[in-house]
Amino acid sequence: MTDFLLPDAFEEYSEARKAGFLKVKAAKEQGQKVAGCFCAFTPLEILDAAGLLTVSLCGMSPETIPAAETELPRNLCPLIKSSYGFYLTDKCPYTYFADLIVGETTCDGKKKMYELLGKGKETYVLHLPQGRDVPYALEMWTEELRRFVRYLEERFAVKITDEKLREAIRQRNALREARCRLMELLKADTLPISGTELYTFLDGIGFNFDIKDAIAKTRALADSLSGQQSPAVTPNGKRILVTGCPIGGVFQKVVGAVERAGGNVVCFENCSGIKPARCKVDENADDPIAAIAKAYLDIGCAVMTPDSKRFENLPALAKAFRADAVLDVALQACHTYLIEGRTIRDICKERGVPYMALETDYATADAGQIDTRIAAFIETLGE
């Protein structure tokens, strides 16, 4: 059994972070390979079929941003800076122990960050079509995934068979269905879980390497909540749909502000919520790679031009979850989501759904202002 070294500063870390390091270290010492990824477009089934454990590396904390700013521009998305900072400082167990980091050509900032990341960690970049509506997009993306399969087979001396892919598809579909069922409990009049409780659970389950256990835990939670009302929910509070950028690094500021103002977040449309959970792959397709490509290309994201899938999904979600308003959260310098906010505002206006745009970063300096703005917005929604 190979013994893997911990980072030099390991003893300085919190107990929770130490536990994360030891968990991944143990997995690697048992012969497991670890792949870190950043985006909902990363085809997890292919990594599963190659025998790799997968985990998100998106930075959610401001603590490593100063380190990142020694190499990256200050006026860059905080998620990118935080993620790169965790690599520079060895403070993320998953980045530190990753055998492979999988990037994707989504936003320009991430693409160039991967070039720097690749100087110190093995990094593979998937080339994503920039629009799903062009005739060659699916063909291009399918071939890109075939190229990824060939790379993984050669790099890790494995054979990714159709049988392995179909088993991975079945498991990932089951986890997505369990996540959807849990999130869709918030369509009810009586809310069995608050936005904070839901987000915390979904975020945590993403770090569970045992997919079958993650499925079981998600199903069990949904079973236990059915018909209940969470004490953390404001009875008859305004129902808010959150859309926009990944919100891990601003979650407490934004969702906390909604709940402190007496509102209830009933749907997360963004990458941490229902959008990727509805990415269901055809389990019976003759060509599993083509099926994976088709399903993932249907994920709505502002990196697509036009972002037709998001424009279709958002009104349907607002109706299904009976949202009283849409809160569109964009991270500073995330030009794709900031610019697309204009279209989302117009879509909401056409349908008579109140809309609020919020731009923020990982710092806490604007927390009070956000509380005030969101409270005022919810007050305008009336009784």
C-alpha positions as CSV (number, residue, x, y, z in Angstrom):
1,M,0.0,0.0,0.0
2,T,1.4,3.4,-1.0
3,D,1.7,6.0,1.8
4,F,0.7,9.5,0.7
5,L,2.1,12.6,2.3
6,L,-0.1,15.2,3.9
7,P,0.6,18.9,3.2
8,D,3.3,20.6,5.3
9,A,0.8,22.9,7.0
10,F,-1.6,20.0,7.9
11,E,-1.5,20.5,11.6
12,E,-2.5,24.2,11.2
13,Y,-5.8,23.2,9.6
14,S,-9.2,23.0,11.3
15,E,-10.5,19.6,12.4
16,A,-13.1,19.5,9.6
17,R,-10.4,20.2,7.0
18,K,-8.1,17.6,8.6
19,A,-10.9,15.0,8.4
20,G,-11.3,15.8,4.6
21,F,-7.6,15.3,4.0
22,L,-7.5,12.0,5.9
23,K,-10.6,10.7,4.1
24,V,-9.1,11.3,0.7
25,K,-5.7,10.0,1.8
26,A,-7.3,6.8,3.0
27,A,-9.1,6.3,-0.4
28,K,-5.9,6.8,-2.3
29,E,-4.0,4.4,-0.1
30,Q,-6.6,1.8,-1.0
31,G,-5.7,2.3,-4.6
32,Q,-8.4,4.8,-5.6
33,K,-7.8,7.5,-8.1
34,V,-9.4,11.0,-7.6
35,A,-10.6,13.4,-10.2
36,G,-11.5,17.0,-9.3
37,C,-13.9,18.9,-11.5
38,F,-15.5,22.4,-11.6
39,C,-18.6,22.3,-13.7
40,A,-21.9,20.6,-14.3
41,F,-20.8,19.9,-17.8
42,T,-18.2,17.4,-16.6
43,P,-19.4,13.9,-17.7
44,L,-19.3,12.2,-14.4
45,E,-20.4,8.8,-15.8
46,I,-17.2,8.6,-17.9
47,L,-15.1,9.2,-14.8
48,D,-17.1,6.7,-12.8
49,A,-16.7,4.1,-15.6
50,A,-12.9,4.7,-15.5
51,G,-12.9,3.9,-11.7
52,L,-12.1,7.5,-10.5
53,L,-13.7,9.1,-7.5
54,T,-15.0,12.5,-8.5
55,V,-15.4,15.7,-6.4
56,S,-16.1,19.4,-7.0
57,L,-13.1,21.7,-6.6
58,C,-15.1,25.0,-6.8
59,G,-13.7,27.4,-4.2
60,M,-16.3,28.7,-1.8
61,S,-14.2,30.7,0.6
62,P,-12.5,34.1,0.5
63,E,-9.6,32.8,2.6
64,T,-7.4,31.8,-0.3
65,I,-8.2,34.7,-2.6
66,P,-5.2,36.8,-1.5
67,A,-2.9,34.0,-2.4
68,A,-4.6,33.7,-5.8
69,E,-4.3,37.4,-6.5
70,T,-0.5,37.0,-6.5
71,E,-0.9,35.3,-9.9
72,L,-4.4,36.2,-11.0
73,P,-6.0,39.6,-11.7
74,R,-7.9,41.1,-8.8
75,N,-10.9,41.9,-11.0
76,L,-11.7,38.3,-11.7
77,C,-14.6,36.1,-10.6
78,P,-14.1,35.1,-6.9
79,L,-15.0,31.5,-7.6
80,I,-12.0,31.2,-9.9
81,K,-9.7,33.0,-7.5
82,S,-10.8,31.0,-4.5
83,S,-10.4,27.7,-6.5
84,Y,-6.9,28.6,-7.7
85,G,-6.0,29.9,-4.3
86,F,-6.8,26.5,-2.7
87,Y,-4.4,24.9,-5.2
88,L,-1.6,27.4,-4.4
89,T,-2.0,27.0,-0.6
90,D,-2.6,23.2,-0.4
91,K,-5.7,23.9,1.8
92,C,-8.1,21.8,-0.2
93,P,-7.8,18.1,0.3
94,Y,-9.4,17.2,-3.0
95,T,-7.2,19.5,-5.0
96,Y,-4.1,18.4,-3.1
97,F,-4.7,14.6,-3.7
98,A,-6.3,14.8,-7.1
99,D,-4.7,12.6,-9.7
100,L,-6.5,14.5,-12.4
101,I,-8.3,17.8,-12.7
102,V,-10.9,18.1,-15.4
103,G,-11.7,21.6,-16.7
104,E,-14.0,22.8,-19.5
105,T,-14.1,25.7,-21.9
106,T,-16.9,27.6,-20.3
107,C,-15.9,31.1,-19.2
108,D,-12.7,32.8,-20.3
109,G,-11.4,33.2,-16.8
110,K,-11.6,29.5,-16.0
111,K,-10.0,28.5,-19.3
112,K,-6.9,30.6,-18.7
113,M,-6.8,29.6,-15.0
114,Y,-6.6,25.9,-16.1
115,E,-3.5,26.8,-18.1
116,L,-1.8,27.9,-14.9
117,L,-3.3,25.0,-12.9
118,G,-1.9,22.6,-15.4
119,K,1.7,23.7,-14.6
120,G,1.4,22.1,-11.2
121,K,-1.4,19.5,-11.5
122,E,-2.4,17.2,-14.3
123,T,-5.2,19.0,-16.0
124,Y,-7.5,17.9,-18.9
125,V,-9.7,20.5,-20.5
126,L,-12.9,19.4,-22.3
127,H,-13.8,21.7,-25.2
128,L,-17.5,22.5,-24.9
129,P,-19.5,23.9,-27.8
130,Q,-20.4,27.5,-27.2
131,G,-24.0,27.0,-28.4
132,R,-26.2,24.0,-28.2
133,D,-28.5,25.2,-31.0
134,V,-25.9,25.1,-33.9
135,P,-26.2,21.9,-36.1
136,Y,-22.7,20.6,-35.3
137,A,-22.8,21.1,-31.5
138,L,-23.9,17.6,-30.5
139,E,-21.6,15.9,-33.0
140,M,-18.6,18.0,-31.8
141,W,-19.4,17.4,-28.1
142,T,-19.9,13.6,-28.6
143,E,-16.5,13.4,-30.3
144,E,-14.9,15.4,-27.5
145,L,-16.2,12.9,-25.0
146,R,-14.9,10.0,-27.1
147,R,-11.5,11.8,-27.0
148,F,-11.8,12.0,-23.2
149,V,-12.5,8.3,-23.0
150,R,-9.4,7.5,-25.0
151,Y,-7.3,9.7,-22.8
152,L,-8.6,8.2,-19.5
153,E,-8.1,4.6,-20.9
154,E,-4.5,5.4,-21.8
155,R,-3.6,7.5,-18.7
156,F,-5.0,5.1,-16.1
157,A,-4.6,1.8,-18.0
158,V,-8.3,1.0,-17.8
159,K,-11.0,-0.1,-20.3
160,I,-14.2,2.0,-20.3
161,T,-16.7,-0.4,-21.7
162,D,-20.3,0.2,-22.7
163,E,-21.4,-2.0,-19.8
164,K,-19.4,0.1,-17.3
165,L,-20.8,3.3,-18.8
166,R,-24.4,2.0,-18.6
167,E,-24.0,1.0,-14.9
168,A,-22.6,4.5,-14.2
169,I,-25.5,6.1,-16.1
170,R,-28.0,4.1,-14.0
171,Q,-26.4,5.1,-10.7
172,R,-26.0,8.8,-11.6
173,N,-29.6,8.9,-12.9
174,A,-30.8,7.4,-9.6
175,L,-28.9,10.0,-7.6
176,R,-30.3,12.8,-9.8
177,E,-33.8,11.5,-9.4
178,A,-33.4,11.3,-5.6
179,R,-32.1,14.9,-5.6
180,C,-35.0,16.1,-7.8
181,R,-37.5,14.3,-5.6
182,L,-36.1,16.0,-2.5
183,M,-36.0,19.5,-4.2
184,E,-39.5,19.1,-5.6
185,L,-41.0,18.7,-2.1
186,L,-40.7,22.5,-2.0
187,K,-43.5,22.7,-4.6
188,A,-45.9,22.1,-1.7
189,D,-47.8,24.7,0.3
190,T,-46.2,23.3,3.4
191,L,-42.5,23.4,3.1
192,P,-40.7,20.5,4.8
193,I,-37.2,21.9,4.5
194,S,-35.8,25.4,4.3
195,G,-33.6,26.7,1.6
196,T,-30.6,26.7,4.0
197,E,-31.3,23.1,5.1
198,L,-31.8,21.9,1.6
199,Y,-28.6,23.6,0.2
200,T,-26.5,22.3,3.1
201,F,-27.6,18.8,2.5
202,L,-27.2,18.8,-1.2
203,D,-23.7,20.4,-0.9
204,G,-22.6,17.8,1.6
205,I,-23.9,14.8,-0.3
206,G,-21.7,16.0,-3.2
207,F,-18.7,15.0,-1.2
208,N,-19.9,11.4,-0.6
209,F,-17.7,9.1,-2.7
210,D,-20.1,6.2,-2.2
211,I,-22.9,6.9,-4.8
212,K,-25.2,4.2,-3.5
213,D,-25.0,5.6,0.0
214,A,-25.6,9.1,-1.3
215,I,-28.7,7.8,-3.1
216,A,-30.0,6.0,0.0
217,K,-29.4,9.1,2.2
218,T,-31.2,11.4,-0.2
219,R,-34.1,9.1,-0.6
220,A,-34.3,8.6,3.2
221,L,-34.4,12.3,3.8
222,A,-37.1,12.9,1.3
223,D,-39.2,10.0,2.8
224,S,-38.8,11.5,6.3
225,L,-39.8,15.0,5.2
226,S,-42.9,14.3,3.2
227,G,-45.9,16.1,4.6
228,Q,-43.8,17.9,7.3
229,Q,-43.1,21.5,7.9
230,S,-39.7,22.7,8.8
231,P,-39.5,25.0,11.9
232,A,-36.9,27.0,9.9
233,V,-39.5,28.0,7.4
234,T,-41.5,31.2,7.7
235,P,-45.2,30.2,7.4
236,N,-46.7,31.9,4.3
237,G,-43.4,33.6,3.6
238,K,-42.8,34.8,0.0
239,R,-41.5,32.0,-2.3
240,I,-38.2,32.9,-3.9
241,L,-36.5,31.2,-6.8
242,V,-32.8,31.7,-6.9
243,T,-31.0,31.6,-10.3
244,G,-27.6,32.7,-11.6
245,C,-24.1,31.8,-10.7
246,P,-22.9,29.0,-8.3
247,I,-23.7,30.5,-4.9
248,G,-21.5,28.4,-2.5
249,G,-19.3,31.3,-1.6
250,V,-22.2,33.7,-1.1
251,F,-24.8,31.3,0.2
252,Q,-25.0,32.6,3.8
253,K,-25.2,36.2,2.6
254,V,-27.9,35.6,0.0
255,V,-30.1,32.7,1.1
256,G,-29.6,33.8,4.7
257,A,-30.8,37.3,3.8
258,V,-34.0,35.9,2.2
259,E,-34.8,33.9,5.3
260,R,-34.0,36.7,7.7
261,A,-36.5,38.8,5.8
262,G,-39.2,36.3,6.2
263,G,-38.9,34.8,2.7
264,N,-38.5,31.1,1.7
265,V,-36.2,29.9,-1.1
266,V,-38.2,27.2,-2.8
267,C,-36.0,26.5,-5.8
268,F,-32.3,26.7,-6.7
269,E,-32.2,26.9,-10.5
270,N,-28.4,27.2,-10.6
271,C,-25.5,24.7,-10.7
272,S,-26.0,23.6,-7.0
273,G,-29.7,22.9,-7.5
274,I,-32.2,21.5,-9.9
275,K,-30.5,22.3,-13.2
276,P,-27.9,19.5,-13.2
277,A,-30.2,17.2,-11.3
278,R,-32.6,17.1,-14.3
279,C,-29.8,16.0,-16.6
280,K,-31.1,12.5,-17.2
281,V,-29.1,10.2,-19.5
282,D,-30.9,7.6,-21.7
283,E,-30.0,4.3,-20.0
284,N,-31.0,2.2,-23.0
285,A,-29.3,4.0,-25.8
286,D,-27.2,2.0,-28.2
287,D,-24.3,4.4,-27.8
288,P,-23.9,5.5,-24.2
289,I,-21.3,8.1,-25.0
290,A,-23.7,9.8,-27.5
291,A,-26.4,9.6,-24.8
292,I,-24.2,11.2,-22.2
293,A,-23.2,14.0,-24.7
294,K,-26.9,14.7,-25.5
295,A,-28.0,14.9,-21.9
296,Y,-25.2,17.2,-20.7
297,L,-25.5,19.5,-23.7
298,D,-29.1,20.2,-22.6
299,I,-27.9,21.8,-19.3
300,G,-28.8,25.5,-19.4
301,C,-25.9,27.8,-18.7
302,A,-25.0,31.4,-19.6
303,V,-21.8,30.2,-21.3
304,M,-24.1,29.1,-24.2
305,T,-25.1,31.5,-26.9
306,P,-28.0,31.7,-26.9
307,D,-28.8,30.2,-23.6
308,S,-32.1,28.9,-24.9
309,K,-32.4,26.0,-22.4
310,R,-32.2,28.4,-19.4
311,F,-34.7,30.8,-21.0
312,E,-37.1,27.9,-21.4
313,N,-36.5,26.3,-18.0
314,L,-36.7,29.4,-15.8
315,P,-40.4,30.3,-16.4
316,A,-41.4,26.7,-16.1
317,L,-39.6,26.3,-12.8
318,A,-41.1,29.6,-11.5
319,K,-44.6,28.3,-12.3
320,A,-44.0,24.8,-11.0
321,F,-42.6,26.0,-7.6
322,R,-45.2,28.9,-7.5
323,A,-42.4,31.4,-7.0
324,D,-43.5,34.9,-6.0
325,A,-40.2,36.3,-7.3
326,V,-36.9,35.5,-9.0
327,L,-33.6,36.5,-7.4
328,D,-30.8,36.5,-9.9
329,V,-27.4,36.2,-8.2
330,A,-24.2,37.0,-10.2
331,L,-20.7,37.0,-8.9
332,Q,-18.6,40.1,-9.6
333,A,-16.8,39.9,-13.0
334,C,-18.9,36.9,-14.2
335,H,-19.7,38.7,-17.5
336,T,-21.7,35.8,-18.9
337,Y,-24.3,35.8,-16.1
338,L,-24.2,39.6,-15.5
339,I,-25.0,40.3,-19.2
340,E,-27.6,37.6,-19.4
341,G,-29.4,39.1,-16.5
342,R,-31.0,41.6,-18.9
343,T,-32.7,38.8,-20.8
344,I,-33.8,37.1,-17.6
345,R,-35.3,40.3,-16.3
346,D,-37.2,40.7,-19.5
347,I,-38.5,37.1,-19.4
348,C,-39.7,37.7,-15.8
349,K,-41.3,41.0,-16.8
350,E,-43.2,39.4,-19.7
351,R,-44.7,36.9,-17.3
352,G,-45.4,39.3,-14.4
353,V,-42.8,37.7,-12.1
354,P,-41.0,40.2,-9.8
355,Y,-37.2,40.1,-10.5
356,M,-34.2,41.3,-8.5
357,A,-30.6,41.2,-9.7
358,L,-27.8,41.0,-7.2
359,E,-24.1,41.3,-7.9
360,T,-21.7,40.3,-5.1
361,D,-18.4,38.5,-4.2
362,Y,-17.1,36.4,-1.4
363,A,-16.2,39.3,0.9
364,T,-18.5,40.1,3.8
365,A,-18.4,43.9,3.4
366,D,-21.7,44.1,1.6
367,A,-23.6,41.7,3.8
368,G,-25.5,44.4,5.6
369,Q,-26.4,46.1,2.3
370,I,-27.6,42.8,0.9
371,D,-29.8,42.2,3.9
372,T,-31.4,45.6,3.5
373,R,-31.9,45.3,-0.3
374,I,-33.4,41.8,-0.1
375,A,-35.7,42.8,2.8
376,A,-36.9,45.8,0.9
377,F,-37.5,43.6,-2.2
378,I,-39.5,41.0,-0.3
379,E,-41.5,43.8,1.3
380,T,-42.5,45.1,-2.1
381,L,-44.1,41.7,-2.9
382,G,-46.9,42.5,-0.5
383,E,-49.3,40.2,1.2
